[in-house]
Amino acid sequence: MRISLGGDLDHHEARGLIGKIENRLEDSMPRDCILDMCNVKFMDSSGIAVILRINKRMRELGGRLWVENVPSQPLRVMDAAGIDRLISISSLTK
């Protein structure tokens, strides 16, 4: 399953986004989930919480998560959080 994210991934968007993604996961029960972040313009620590929550849910389902096409600003947030130690991440540019 590929889930494309866009816009700002901040505290205003995070809560609703987690619910929507979890509903999609529950409906389809995928073995693999890719978060495609190519259209994310801004991300703060709430975005990290979204990714970690989805990773946890995928592990509970016996699946795996990875994040692709991360623009530079969200990538800096992820690097600072050390999230790449838990989840495979590929960026648009390093």
PDB file of N, CA, C and O in Angstrom:
ATOM      1  N   MET A   1       0.842  -1.170   0.000  1.00  0.00           N
ATOM      2  CA  MET A   1       0.000   0.000   0.000  1.00  0.00           C
ATOM      3  C   MET A   1       0.892   1.240   0.000  1.00  0.00           C
ATOM      4  O   MET A   1       1.848   1.323   0.771  1.00  0.00           O
ATOM      5  N   ARG A   2       0.584   2.178  -0.847  1.00  0.00           N
ATOM      6  CA  ARG A   2       1.296   3.454  -0.896  1.00  0.00           C
ATOM      7  C   ARG A   2       0.331   4.541  -0.443  1.00  0.00           C
ATOM      8  O   ARG A   2      -0.788   4.653  -0.944  1.00  0.00           O
ATOM      9  N   ILE A   3       0.794   5.341   0.520  1.00  0.00           N
ATOM     10  CA  ILE A   3       0.009   6.463   1.017  1.00  0.00           C
ATOM     11  C   ILE A   3       0.800   7.731   0.742  1.00  0.00           C
ATOM     12  O   ILE A   3       1.913   7.896   1.242  1.00  0.00           O
ATOM     13  N   SER A   4       0.228   8.623  -0.049  1.00  0.00           N
ATOM     14  CA  SER A   4       0.892   9.881  -0.386  1.00  0.00           C
ATOM     15  C   SER A   4       0.458  10.969   0.580  1.00  0.00           C
ATOM     16  O   SER A   4      -0.733  11.164   0.824  1.00  0.00           O
ATOM     17  N   LEU A   5       1.430  11.667   1.121  1.00  0.00           N
ATOM     18  CA  LEU A   5       1.177  12.770   2.044  1.00  0.00           C
ATOM     19  C   LEU A   5       1.574  14.073   1.379  1.00  0.00           C
ATOM     20  O   LEU A   5       2.464  14.098   0.529  1.00  0.00           O
ATOM     21  N   GLY A   6       0.912  15.160   1.767  1.00  0.00           N
ATOM     22  CA  GLY A   6       1.241  16.453   1.189  1.00  0.00           C
ATOM     23  C   GLY A   6       0.922  17.590   2.136  1.00  0.00           C
ATOM     24  O   GLY A   6       0.264  17.403   3.160  1.00  0.00           O
ATOM     25  N   GLY A   7       1.392  18.756   1.783  1.00  0.00           N
ATOM     26  CA  GLY A   7       1.127  19.948   2.586  1.00  0.00           C
ATOM     27  C   GLY A   7       1.980  19.998   3.838  1.00  0.00           C
ATOM     28  O   GLY A   7       3.138  19.578   3.835  1.00  0.00           O
ATOM     29  N   ASP A   8       1.397  20.515   4.906  1.00  0.00           N
ATOM     30  CA  ASP A   8       2.095  20.642   6.184  1.00  0.00           C
ATOM     31  C   ASP A   8       1.715  19.479   7.091  1.00  0.00           C
ATOM     32  O   ASP A   8       0.535  19.178   7.272  1.00  0.00           O
ATOM     33  N   LEU A   9       2.711  18.840   7.651  1.00  0.00           N
ATOM     34  CA  LEU A   9       2.500  17.750   8.585  1.00  0.00           C
ATOM     35  C   LEU A   9       2.867  18.272   9.967  1.00  0.00           C
ATOM     36  O   LEU A   9       3.964  18.040  10.474  1.00  0.00           O
ATOM     37  N   ASP A  10       1.903  18.990  10.564  1.00  0.00           N
ATOM     38  CA  ASP A  10       2.121  19.629  11.861  1.00  0.00           C
ATOM     39  C   ASP A  10       1.027  19.214  12.832  1.00  0.00           C
ATOM     40  O   ASP A  10       0.212  18.347  12.517  1.00  0.00           O
ATOM     41  N   HIS A  11       1.002  19.824  14.005  1.00  0.00           N
ATOM     42  CA  HIS A  11       0.040  19.401  15.028  1.00  0.00           C
ATOM     43  C   HIS A  11      -1.420  19.615  14.602  1.00  0.00           C
ATOM     44  O   HIS A  11      -2.308  18.929  15.109  1.00  0.00           O
ATOM     45  N   HIS A  12      -1.680  20.535  13.696  1.00  0.00           N
ATOM     46  CA  HIS A  12      -3.045  20.757  13.219  1.00  0.00           C
ATOM     47  C   HIS A  12      -3.535  19.588  12.365  1.00  0.00           C
ATOM     48  O   HIS A  12      -4.720  19.257  12.383  1.00  0.00           O
ATOM     49  N   GLU A  13      -2.639  18.976  11.634  1.00  0.00           N
ATOM     50  CA  GLU A  13      -3.005  17.916  10.694  1.00  0.00           C
ATOM     51  C   GLU A  13      -2.796  16.513  11.256  1.00  0.00           C
ATOM     52  O   GLU A  13      -3.438  15.566  10.801  1.00  0.00           O
ATOM     53  N   ALA A  14      -1.913  16.367  12.231  1.00  0.00           N
ATOM     54  CA  ALA A  14      -1.466  15.041  12.664  1.00  0.00           C
ATOM     55  C   ALA A  14      -2.588  14.156  13.201  1.00  0.00           C
ATOM     56  O   ALA A  14      -2.700  12.999  12.796  1.00  0.00           O
ATOM     57  N   ARG A  15      -3.393  14.658  14.075  1.00  0.00           N
ATOM     58  CA  ARG A  15      -4.424  13.827  14.712  1.00  0.00           C
ATOM     59  C   ARG A  15      -5.385  13.218  13.695  1.00  0.00           C
ATOM     60  O   ARG A  15      -5.637  12.013  13.711  1.00  0.00           O
ATOM     61  N   GLY A  16      -5.911  14.048  12.826  1.00  0.00           N
ATOM     62  CA  GLY A  16      -6.830  13.543  11.810  1.00  0.00           C
ATOM     63  C   GLY A  16      -6.151  12.607  10.832  1.00  0.00           C
ATOM     64  O   GLY A  16      -6.749  11.631  10.379  1.00  0.00           O
ATOM     65  N   LEU A  17      -4.908  12.903  10.507  1.00  0.00           N
ATOM     66  CA  LEU A  17      -4.171  12.083   9.563  1.00  0.00           C
ATOM     67  C   LEU A  17      -3.923  10.684  10.120  1.00  0.00           C
ATOM     68  O   LEU A  17      -4.066   9.697   9.399  1.00  0.00           O
ATOM     69  N   ILE A  18      -3.556  10.594  11.387  1.00  0.00           N
ATOM     70  CA  ILE A  18      -3.328   9.282  12.001  1.00  0.00           C
ATOM     71  C   ILE A  18      -4.598   8.432  11.896  1.00  0.00           C
ATOM     72  O   ILE A  18      -4.529   7.262  11.520  1.00  0.00           O
ATOM     73  N   GLY A  19      -5.735   9.004  12.221  1.00  0.00           N
ATOM     74  CA  GLY A  19      -6.987   8.267  12.139  1.00  0.00           C
ATOM     75  C   GLY A  19      -7.295   7.786  10.732  1.00  0.00           C
ATOM     76  O   GLY A  19      -7.704   6.641  10.541  1.00  0.00           O
ATOM     77  N   LYS A  20      -7.101   8.649   9.751  1.00  0.00           N
ATOM     78  CA  LYS A  20      -7.379   8.276   8.365  1.00  0.00           C
ATOM     79  C   LYS A  20      -6.473   7.148   7.899  1.00  0.00           C
ATOM     80  O   LYS A  20      -6.926   6.199   7.259  1.00  0.00           O
ATOM     81  N   ILE A  21      -5.183   7.257   8.226  1.00  0.00           N
ATOM     82  CA  ILE A  21      -4.246   6.218   7.807  1.00  0.00           C
ATOM     83  C   ILE A  21      -4.546   4.910   8.523  1.00  0.00           C
ATOM     84  O   ILE A  21      -4.547   3.849   7.900  1.00  0.00           O
ATOM     85  N   GLU A  22      -4.800   4.974   9.825  1.00  0.00           N
ATOM     86  CA  GLU A  22      -5.113   3.745  10.551  1.00  0.00           C
ATOM     87  C   GLU A  22      -6.370   3.073  10.001  1.00  0.00           C
ATOM     88  O   GLU A  22      -6.427   1.845   9.935  1.00  0.00           O
ATOM     89  N   ASN A  23      -7.367   3.845   9.608  1.00  0.00           N
ATOM     90  CA  ASN A  23      -8.569   3.270   9.000  1.00  0.00           C
ATOM     91  C   ASN A  23      -8.245   2.551   7.691  1.00  0.00           C
ATOM     92  O   ASN A  23      -8.761   1.465   7.425  1.00  0.00           O
ATOM     93  N   ARG A  24      -7.389   3.166   6.882  1.00  0.00           N
ATOM     94  CA  ARG A  24      -6.989   2.525   5.620  1.00  0.00           C
ATOM     95  C   ARG A  24      -6.235   1.231   5.888  1.00  0.00           C
ATOM     96  O   ARG A  24      -6.430   0.236   5.191  1.00  0.00           O
ATOM     97  N   LEU A  25      -5.366   1.248   6.908  1.00  0.00           N
ATOM     98  CA  LEU A  25      -4.618   0.039   7.255  1.00  0.00           C
ATOM     99  C   LEU A  25      -5.554  -1.061   7.731  1.00  0.00           C
ATOM    100  O   LEU A  25      -5.400  -2.223   7.354  1.00  0.00           O
ATOM    101  N   GLU A  26      -6.518  -0.694   8.553  1.00  0.00           N
ATOM    102  CA  GLU A  26      -7.481  -1.680   9.061  1.00  0.00           C
ATOM    103  C   GLU A  26      -8.318  -2.273   7.933  1.00  0.00           C
ATOM    104  O   GLU A  26      -8.622  -3.466   7.943  1.00  0.00           O
ATOM    105  N   ASP A  27      -8.690  -1.442   6.963  1.00  0.00           N
ATOM    106  CA  ASP A  27      -9.516  -1.911   5.853  1.00  0.00           C
ATOM    107  C   ASP A  27      -8.770  -2.881   4.945  1.00  0.00           C
ATOM    108  O   ASP A  27      -9.353  -3.854   4.467  1.00  0.00           O
ATOM    109  N   SER A  28      -7.488  -2.625   4.703  1.00  0.00           N
ATOM    110  CA  SER A  28      -6.770  -3.435   3.715  1.00  0.00           C
ATOM    111  C   SER A  28      -5.750  -4.400   4.317  1.00  0.00           C
ATOM    112  O   SER A  28      -5.321  -5.331   3.634  1.00  0.00           O
ATOM    113  N   MET A  29      -5.350  -4.206   5.573  1.00  0.00           N
ATOM    114  CA  MET A  29      -4.401  -5.087   6.257  1.00  0.00           C
ATOM    115  C   MET A  29      -3.164  -5.388   5.385  1.00  0.00           C
ATOM    116  O   MET A  29      -2.860  -6.556   5.141  1.00  0.00           O
ATOM    117  N   PRO A  30      -2.455  -4.359   4.918  1.00  0.00           N
ATOM    118  CA  PRO A  30      -1.322  -4.598   4.021  1.00  0.00           C
ATOM    119  C   PRO A  30      -0.124  -5.202   4.749  1.00  0.00           C
ATOM    120  O   PRO A  30       0.026  -5.031   5.959  1.00  0.00           O
ATOM    121  N   ARG A  31       0.718  -5.903   4.013  1.00  0.00           N
ATOM    122  CA  ARG A  31       1.973  -6.415   4.572  1.00  0.00           C
ATOM    123  C   ARG A  31       3.039  -5.314   4.532  1.00  0.00           C
ATOM    124  O   ARG A  31       3.924  -5.271   5.386  1.00  0.00           O
ATOM    125  N   ASP A  32       2.950  -4.444   3.557  1.00  0.00           N
ATOM    126  CA  ASP A  32       3.907  -3.356   3.400  1.00  0.00           C
ATOM    127  C   ASP A  32       3.152  -2.048   3.239  1.00  0.00           C
ATOM    128  O   ASP A  32       2.088  -1.996   2.621  1.00  0.00           O
ATOM    129  N   CYS A  33       3.723  -0.989   3.808  1.00  0.00           N
ATOM    130  CA  CYS A  33       3.139   0.344   3.677  1.00  0.00           C
ATOM    131  C   CYS A  33       4.256   1.327   3.377  1.00  0.00           C
ATOM    132  O   CYS A  33       5.259   1.375   4.090  1.00  0.00           O
ATOM    133  N   ILE A  34       4.086   2.098   2.338  1.00  0.00           N
ATOM    134  CA  ILE A  34       5.031   3.137   1.965  1.00  0.00           C
ATOM    135  C   ILE A  34       4.355   4.480   2.186  1.00  0.00           C
ATOM    136  O   ILE A  34       3.281   4.740   1.645  1.00  0.00           O
ATOM    137  N   LEU A  35       4.988   5.330   2.983  1.00  0.00           N
ATOM    138  CA  LEU A  35       4.534   6.718   3.099  1.00  0.00           C
ATOM    139  C   LEU A  35       5.343   7.530   2.098  1.00  0.00           C
ATOM    140  O   LEU A  35       6.553   7.690   2.260  1.00  0.00           O
ATOM    141  N   ASP A  36       4.693   8.035   1.082  1.00  0.00           N
ATOM    142  CA  ASP A  36       5.341   8.854   0.062  1.00  0.00           C
ATOM    143  C   ASP A  36       5.158  10.315   0.458  1.00  0.00           C
ATOM    144  O   ASP A  36       4.041  10.830   0.462  1.00  0.00           O
ATOM    145  N   MET A  37       6.246  10.964   0.785  1.00  0.00           N
ATOM    146  CA  MET A  37       6.186  12.325   1.322  1.00  0.00           C
ATOM    147  C   MET A  37       6.621  13.386   0.323  1.00  0.00           C
ATOM    148  O   MET A  37       6.980  14.494   0.722  1.00  0.00           O
ATOM    149  N   CYS A  38       6.596  13.071  -0.962  1.00  0.00           N
ATOM    150  CA  CYS A  38       7.142  13.998  -1.960  1.00  0.00           C
ATOM    151  C   CYS A  38       6.464  15.362  -1.956  1.00  0.00           C
ATOM    152  O   CYS A  38       7.074  16.344  -2.379  1.00  0.00           O
ATOM    153  N   ASN A  39       5.233  15.452  -1.495  1.00  0.00           N
ATOM    154  CA  ASN A  39       4.523  16.729  -1.501  1.00  0.00           C
ATOM    155  C   ASN A  39       4.394  17.373  -0.125  1.00  0.00           C
ATOM    156  O   ASN A  39       3.614  18.309   0.049  1.00  0.00           O
ATOM    157  N   VAL A  40       5.148  16.883   0.850  1.00  0.00           N
ATOM    158  CA  VAL A  40       5.136  17.490   2.186  1.00  0.00           C
ATOM    159  C   VAL A  40       6.031  18.727   2.149  1.00  0.00           C
ATOM    160  O   VAL A  40       7.215  18.643   1.823  1.00  0.00           O
ATOM    161  N   LYS A  41       5.452  19.862   2.486  1.00  0.00           N
ATOM    162  CA  LYS A  41       6.192  21.129   2.447  1.00  0.00           C
ATOM    163  C   LYS A  41       6.855  21.456   3.781  1.00  0.00           C
ATOM    164  O   LYS A  41       7.927  22.060   3.819  1.00  0.00           O
ATOM    165  N   PHE A  42       6.206  21.050   4.883  1.00  0.00           N
ATOM    166  CA  PHE A  42       6.709  21.353   6.219  1.00  0.00           C
ATOM    167  C   PHE A  42       6.327  20.208   7.148  1.00  0.00           C
ATOM    168  O   PHE A  42       5.239  19.641   7.040  1.00  0.00           O
ATOM    169  N   MET A  43       7.235  19.876   8.061  1.00  0.00           N
ATOM    170  CA  MET A  43       6.945  18.864   9.063  1.00  0.00           C
ATOM    171  C   MET A  43       7.600  19.269  10.375  1.00  0.00           C
ATOM    172  O   MET A  43       8.731  19.756  10.390  1.00  0.00           O
ATOM    173  N   ASP A  44       6.871  19.060  11.495  1.00  0.00           N
ATOM    174  CA  ASP A  44       7.455  19.269  12.814  1.00  0.00           C
ATOM    175  C   ASP A  44       7.417  17.943  13.572  1.00  0.00           C
ATOM    176  O   ASP A  44       7.204  16.894  12.965  1.00  0.00           O
ATOM    177  N   SER A  45       7.616  17.976  14.863  1.00  0.00           N
ATOM    178  CA  SER A  45       7.668  16.740  15.647  1.00  0.00           C
ATOM    179  C   SER A  45       6.357  15.961  15.606  1.00  0.00           C
ATOM    180  O   SER A  45       6.352  14.755  15.852  1.00  0.00           O
ATOM    181  N   SER A  46       5.264  16.618  15.305  1.00  0.00           N
ATOM    182  CA  SER A  46       3.993  15.908  15.156  1.00  0.00           C
ATOM    183  C   SER A  46       4.048  14.940  13.978  1.00  0.00           C
ATOM    184  O   SER A  46       3.410  13.888  14.005  1.00  0.00           O
ATOM    185  N   GLY A  47       4.798  15.292  12.962  1.00  0.00           N
ATOM    186  CA  GLY A  47       4.990  14.390  11.826  1.00  0.00           C
ATOM    187  C   GLY A  47       5.762  13.147  12.227  1.00  0.00           C
ATOM    188  O   GLY A  47       5.483  12.051  11.741  1.00  0.00           O
ATOM    189  N   ILE A  48       6.735  13.317  13.117  1.00  0.00           N
ATOM    190  CA  ILE A  48       7.476  12.164  13.642  1.00  0.00           C
ATOM    191  C   ILE A  48       6.506  11.238  14.380  1.00  0.00           C
ATOM    192  O   ILE A  48       6.561  10.018  14.226  1.00  0.00           O
ATOM    193  N   ALA A  49       5.629  11.827  15.172  1.00  0.00           N
ATOM    194  CA  ALA A  49       4.641  11.030  15.915  1.00  0.00           C
ATOM    195  C   ALA A  49       3.748  10.243  14.961  1.00  0.00           C
ATOM    196  O   ALA A  49       3.426   9.087  15.235  1.00  0.00           O
ATOM    197  N   VAL A  50       3.345  10.847  13.854  1.00  0.00           N
ATOM    198  CA  VAL A  50       2.521  10.149  12.860  1.00  0.00           C
ATOM    199  C   VAL A  50       3.280   8.941  12.317  1.00  0.00           C
ATOM    200  O   VAL A  50       2.741   7.835  12.269  1.00  0.00           O
ATOM    201  N   ILE A  51       4.512   9.151  11.915  1.00  0.00           N
ATOM    202  CA  ILE A  51       5.312   8.072  11.336  1.00  0.00           C
ATOM    203  C   ILE A  51       5.520   6.948  12.351  1.00  0.00           C
ATOM    204  O   ILE A  51       5.380   5.772  12.014  1.00  0.00           O
ATOM    205  N   LEU A  52       5.852   7.304  13.586  1.00  0.00           N
ATOM    206  CA  LEU A  52       6.070   6.284  14.610  1.00  0.00           C
ATOM    207  C   LEU A  52       4.795   5.511  14.917  1.00  0.00           C
ATOM    208  O   LEU A  52       4.844   4.300  15.134  1.00  0.00           O
ATOM    209  N   ARG A  53       3.682   6.180  14.939  1.00  0.00           N
ATOM    210  CA  ARG A  53       2.398   5.518  15.208  1.00  0.00           C
ATOM    211  C   ARG A  53       2.033   4.540  14.095  1.00  0.00           C
ATOM    212  O   ARG A  53       1.562   3.433  14.357  1.00  0.00           O
ATOM    213  N   ILE A  54       2.257   4.961  12.852  1.00  0.00           N
ATOM    214  CA  ILE A  54       1.964   4.082  11.719  1.00  0.00           C
ATOM    215  C   ILE A  54       2.940   2.911  11.713  1.00  0.00           C
ATOM    216  O   ILE A  54       2.545   1.786  11.408  1.00  0.00           O
ATOM    217  N   ASN A  55       4.199   3.151  12.040  1.00  0.00           N
ATOM    218  CA  ASN A  55       5.173   2.065  12.129  1.00  0.00           C
ATOM    219  C   ASN A  55       4.745   1.042  13.188  1.00  0.00           C
ATOM    220  O   ASN A  55       4.829  -0.164  12.958  1.00  0.00           O
ATOM    221  N   LYS A  56       4.294   1.520  14.326  1.00  0.00           N
ATOM    222  CA  LYS A  56       3.841   0.631  15.396  1.00  0.00           C
ATOM    223  C   LYS A  56       2.659  -0.213  14.922  1.00  0.00           C
ATOM    224  O   LYS A  56       2.614  -1.421  15.154  1.00  0.00           O
ATOM    225  N   ARG A  57       1.718   0.428  14.266  1.00  0.00           N
ATOM    226  CA  ARG A  57       0.532  -0.297  13.793  1.00  0.00           C
ATOM    227  C   ARG A  57       0.899  -1.338  12.745  1.00  0.00           C
ATOM    228  O   ARG A  57       0.359  -2.444  12.752  1.00  0.00           O
ATOM    229  N   MET A  58       1.814  -0.991  11.842  1.00  0.00           N
ATOM    230  CA  MET A  58       2.252  -1.953  10.829  1.00  0.00           C
ATOM    231  C   MET A  58       2.940  -3.149  11.486  1.00  0.00           C
ATOM    232  O   MET A  58       2.725  -4.283  11.059  1.00  0.00           O
ATOM    233  N   ARG A  59       3.739  -2.932  12.484  1.00  0.00           N
ATOM    234  CA  ARG A  59       4.384  -4.048  13.195  1.00  0.00           C
ATOM    235  C   ARG A  59       3.332  -4.926  13.862  1.00  0.00           C
ATOM    236  O   ARG A  59       3.448  -6.151  13.853  1.00  0.00           O
ATOM    237  N   GLU A  60       2.304  -4.303  14.440  1.00  0.00           N
ATOM    238  CA  GLU A  60       1.222  -5.078  15.064  1.00  0.00           C
ATOM    239  C   GLU A  60       0.496  -5.951  14.039  1.00  0.00           C
ATOM    240  O   GLU A  60       0.015  -7.036  14.365  1.00  0.00           O
ATOM    241  N   LEU A  61       0.423  -5.468  12.805  1.00  0.00           N
ATOM    242  CA  LEU A  61      -0.218  -6.221  11.730  1.00  0.00           C
ATOM    243  C   LEU A  61       0.726  -7.234  11.088  1.00  0.00           C
ATOM    244  O   LEU A  61       0.331  -7.966  10.180  1.00  0.00           O
ATOM    245  N   GLY A  62       1.976  -7.277  11.560  1.00  0.00           N
ATOM    246  CA  GLY A  62       2.960  -8.190  10.989  1.00  0.00           C
ATOM    247  C   GLY A  62       3.576  -7.673   9.707  1.00  0.00           C
ATOM    248  O   GLY A  62       4.156  -8.441   8.939  1.00  0.00           O
ATOM    249  N   GLY A  63       3.454  -6.381   9.471  1.00  0.00           N
ATOM    250  CA  GLY A  63       3.978  -5.776   8.250  1.00  0.00           C
ATOM    251  C   GLY A  63       5.142  -4.853   8.530  1.00  0.00           C
ATOM    252  O   GLY A  63       5.716  -4.863   9.619  1.00  0.00           O
ATOM    253  N   ARG A  64       5.478  -4.070   7.549  1.00  0.00           N
ATOM    254  CA  ARG A  64       6.583  -3.115   7.692  1.00  0.00           C
ATOM    255  C   ARG A  64       6.244  -1.801   6.995  1.00  0.00           C
ATOM    256  O   ARG A  64       5.410  -1.739   6.092  1.00  0.00           O
ATOM    257  N   LEU A  65       6.919  -0.769   7.449  1.00  0.00           N
ATOM    258  CA  LEU A  65       6.727   0.594   6.927  1.00  0.00           C
ATOM    259  C   LEU A  65       8.053   1.132   6.446  1.00  0.00           C
ATOM    260  O   LEU A  65       9.095   0.870   7.047  1.00  0.00           O
ATOM    261  N   TRP A  66       8.015   1.877   5.370  1.00  0.00           N
ATOM    262  CA  TRP A  66       9.146   2.708   5.007  1.00  0.00           C
ATOM    263  C   TRP A  66       8.640   4.005   4.425  1.00  0.00           C
ATOM    264  O   TRP A  66       7.489   4.119   4.004  1.00  0.00           O
ATOM    265  N   VAL A  67       9.534   4.987   4.410  1.00  0.00           N
ATOM    266  CA  VAL A  67       9.188   6.348   4.002  1.00  0.00           C
ATOM    267  C   VAL A  67      10.039   6.701   2.791  1.00  0.00           C
ATOM    268  O   VAL A  67      11.253   6.497   2.792  1.00  0.00           O
ATOM    269  N   GLU A  68       9.396   7.231   1.765  1.00  0.00           N
ATOM    270  CA  GLU A  68      10.090   7.561   0.526  1.00  0.00           C
ATOM    271  C   GLU A  68       9.875   9.010   0.124  1.00  0.00           C
ATOM    272  O   GLU A  68       8.926   9.669   0.550  1.00  0.00           O
ATOM    273  N   ASN A  69      10.798   9.484  -0.720  1.00  0.00           N
ATOM    274  CA  ASN A  69      10.690  10.793  -1.375  1.00  0.00           C
ATOM    275  C   ASN A  69      10.543  11.935  -0.383  1.00  0.00           C
ATOM    276  O   ASN A  69       9.678  12.798  -0.538  1.00  0.00           O
ATOM    277  N   VAL A  70      11.389  11.934   0.630  1.00  0.00           N
ATOM    278  CA  VAL A  70      11.303  12.948   1.684  1.00  0.00           C
ATOM    279  C   VAL A  70      12.052  14.210   1.253  1.00  0.00           C
ATOM    280  O   VAL A  70      13.254  14.147   0.991  1.00  0.00           O
ATOM    281  N   PRO A  71      11.363  15.360   1.173  1.00  0.00           N
ATOM    282  CA  PRO A  71      12.026  16.624   0.853  1.00  0.00           C
ATOM    283  C   PRO A  71      12.987  17.051   1.972  1.00  0.00           C
ATOM    284  O   PRO A  71      12.979  16.477   3.060  1.00  0.00           O
ATOM    285  N   SER A  72      13.793  18.040   1.696  1.00  0.00           N
ATOM    286  CA  SER A  72      14.881  18.416   2.609  1.00  0.00           C
ATOM    287  C   SER A  72      14.416  18.872   3.994  1.00  0.00           C
ATOM    288  O   SER A  72      15.020  18.468   4.989  1.00  0.00           O
ATOM    289  N   GLN A  73      13.378  19.688   4.099  1.00  0.00           N
ATOM    290  CA  GLN A  73      12.969  20.157   5.438  1.00  0.00           C
ATOM    291  C   GLN A  73      12.462  19.024   6.315  1.00  0.00           C
ATOM    292  O   GLN A  73      12.918  18.896   7.451  1.00  0.00           O
ATOM    293  N   PRO A  74      11.525  18.185   5.832  1.00  0.00           N
ATOM    294  CA  PRO A  74      11.116  17.048   6.655  1.00  0.00           C
ATOM    295  C   PRO A  74      12.272  16.087   6.953  1.00  0.00           C
ATOM    296  O   PRO A  74      12.322  15.485   8.026  1.00  0.00           O
ATOM    297  N   LEU A  75      13.194  15.946   6.007  1.00  0.00           N
ATOM    298  CA  LEU A  75      14.341  15.066   6.225  1.00  0.00           C
ATOM    299  C   LEU A  75      15.209  15.566   7.380  1.00  0.00           C
ATOM    300  O   LEU A  75      15.712  14.766   8.168  1.00  0.00           O
ATOM    301  N   ARG A  76      15.384  16.871   7.481  1.00  0.00           N
ATOM    302  CA  ARG A  76      16.165  17.429   8.605  1.00  0.00           C
ATOM    303  C   ARG A  76      15.498  17.107   9.937  1.00  0.00           C
ATOM    304  O   ARG A  76      16.182  16.783  10.908  1.00  0.00           O
ATOM    305  N   VAL A  77      14.175  17.193   9.992  1.00  0.00           N
ATOM    306  CA  VAL A  77      13.436  16.862  11.215  1.00  0.00           C
ATOM    307  C   VAL A  77      13.627  15.385  11.546  1.00  0.00           C
ATOM    308  O   VAL A  77      13.870  15.032  12.700  1.00  0.00           O
ATOM    309  N   MET A  78      13.518  14.530  10.547  1.00  0.00           N
ATOM    310  CA  MET A  78      13.701  13.093  10.763  1.00  0.00           C
ATOM    311  C   MET A  78      15.123  12.769  11.208  1.00  0.00           C
ATOM    312  O   MET A  78      15.330  11.952  12.105  1.00  0.00           O
ATOM    313  N   ASP A  79      16.101  13.415  10.573  1.00  0.00           N
ATOM    314  CA  ASP A  79      17.497  13.192  10.955  1.00  0.00           C
ATOM    315  C   ASP A  79      17.741  13.598  12.404  1.00  0.00           C
ATOM    316  O   ASP A  79      18.416  12.885  13.147  1.00  0.00           O
ATOM    317  N   ALA A  80      17.193  14.739  12.804  1.00  0.00           N
ATOM    318  CA  ALA A  80      17.368  15.211  14.178  1.00  0.00           C
ATOM    319  C   ALA A  80      16.743  14.248  15.183  1.00  0.00           C
ATOM    320  O   ALA A  80      17.251  14.085  16.293  1.00  0.00           O
ATOM    321  N   ALA A  81      15.648  13.617  14.795  1.00  0.00           N
ATOM    322  CA  ALA A  81      14.955  12.677  15.683  1.00  0.00           C
ATOM    323  C   ALA A  81      15.600  11.288  15.660  1.00  0.00           C
ATOM    324  O   ALA A  81      15.321  10.463  16.530  1.00  0.00           O
ATOM    325  N   GLY A  82      16.446  11.032  14.688  1.00  0.00           N
ATOM    326  CA  GLY A  82      17.074   9.721  14.579  1.00  0.00           C
ATOM    327  C   GLY A  82      16.119   8.625  14.140  1.00  0.00           C
ATOM    328  O   GLY A  82      16.340   7.448  14.424  1.00  0.00           O
ATOM    329  N   ILE A  83      15.073   9.010  13.455  1.00  0.00           N
ATOM    330  CA  ILE A  83      14.045   8.050  13.063  1.00  0.00           C
ATOM    331  C   ILE A  83      14.563   7.009  12.076  1.00  0.00           C
ATOM    332  O   ILE A  83      13.984   5.930  11.958  1.00  0.00           O
ATOM    333  N   ASP A  84      15.636   7.316  11.373  1.00  0.00           N
ATOM    334  CA  ASP A  84      16.181   6.370  10.407  1.00  0.00           C
ATOM    335  C   ASP A  84      16.771   5.121  11.067  1.00  0.00           C
ATOM    336  O   ASP A  84      17.072   4.146  10.378  1.00  0.00           O
ATOM    337  N   ARG A  85      16.938   5.140  12.382  1.00  0.00           N
ATOM    338  CA  ARG A  85      17.379   3.935  13.097  1.00  0.00           C
ATOM    339  C   ARG A  85      16.245   2.928  13.228  1.00  0.00           C
ATOM    340  O   ARG A  85      16.485   1.749  13.486  1.00  0.00           O
ATOM    341  N   LEU A  86      15.014   3.389  13.052  1.00  0.00           N
ATOM    342  CA  LEU A  86      13.845   2.519  13.205  1.00  0.00           C
ATOM    343  C   LEU A  86      13.153   2.192  11.890  1.00  0.00           C
ATOM    344  O   LEU A  86      12.587   1.111  11.721  1.00  0.00           O
ATOM    345  N   ILE A  87      13.207   3.140  10.964  1.00  0.00           N
ATOM    346  CA  ILE A  87      12.423   3.045   9.730  1.00  0.00           C
ATOM    347  C   ILE A  87      13.319   3.392   8.546  1.00  0.00           C
ATOM    348  O   ILE A  87      14.114   4.330   8.614  1.00  0.00           O
ATOM    349  N   SER A  88      13.188   2.643   7.476  1.00  0.00           N
ATOM    350  CA  SER A  88      13.936   2.933   6.254  1.00  0.00           C
ATOM    351  C   SER A  88      13.389   4.202   5.608  1.00  0.00           C
ATOM    352  O   SER A  88      12.183   4.344   5.410  1.00  0.00           O
ATOM    353  N   ILE A  89      14.301   5.123   5.282  1.00  0.00           N
ATOM    354  CA  ILE A  89      13.904   6.414   4.715  1.00  0.00           C
ATOM    355  C   ILE A  89      14.734   6.680   3.466  1.00  0.00           C
ATOM    356  O   ILE A  89      15.952   6.507   3.471  1.00  0.00           O
ATOM    357  N   SER A  90      14.068   7.098   2.402  1.00  0.00           N
ATOM    358  CA  SER A  90      14.792   7.567   1.213  1.00  0.00           C
ATOM    359  C   SER A  90      14.347   8.990   0.929  1.00  0.00           C
ATOM    360  O   SER A  90      13.165   9.322   1.016  1.00  0.00           O
ATOM    361  N   SER A  91      15.315   9.817   0.589  1.00  0.00           N
ATOM    362  CA  SER A  91      15.023  11.236   0.381  1.00  0.00           C
ATOM    363  C   SER A  91      15.012  11.577  -1.094  1.00  0.00           C
ATOM    364  O   SER A  91      15.519  10.836  -1.936  1.00  0.00           O
ATOM    365  N   LEU A  92      14.412  12.738  -1.382  1.00  0.00           N
ATOM    366  CA  LEU A  92      14.472  13.260  -2.750  1.00  0.00           C
ATOM    367  C   LEU A  92      15.889  13.707  -3.049  1.00  0.00           C
ATOM    368  O   LEU A  92      16.420  13.444  -4.128  1.00  0.00           O
ATOM    369  N   THR A  93      16.503  14.387  -2.080  1.00  0.00           N
ATOM    370  CA  THR A  93      17.886  14.833  -2.182  1.00  0.00           C
ATOM    371  C   THR A  93      18.512  14.751  -0.813  1.00  0.00           C
ATOM    372  O   THR A  93      17.842  14.997   0.190  1.00  0.00           O
ATOM    373  N   LYS A  94      19.758  14.418  -0.753  1.00  0.00           N
ATOM    374  CA  LYS A  94      20.479  14.364   0.531  1.00  0.00           C
ATOM    375  C   LYS A  94      21.390  15.541   0.635  1.00  0.00           C
ATOM    376  O   LYS A  94      22.091  15.692   1.636  1.00  0.00           O
TER     377      LYS A  94
END
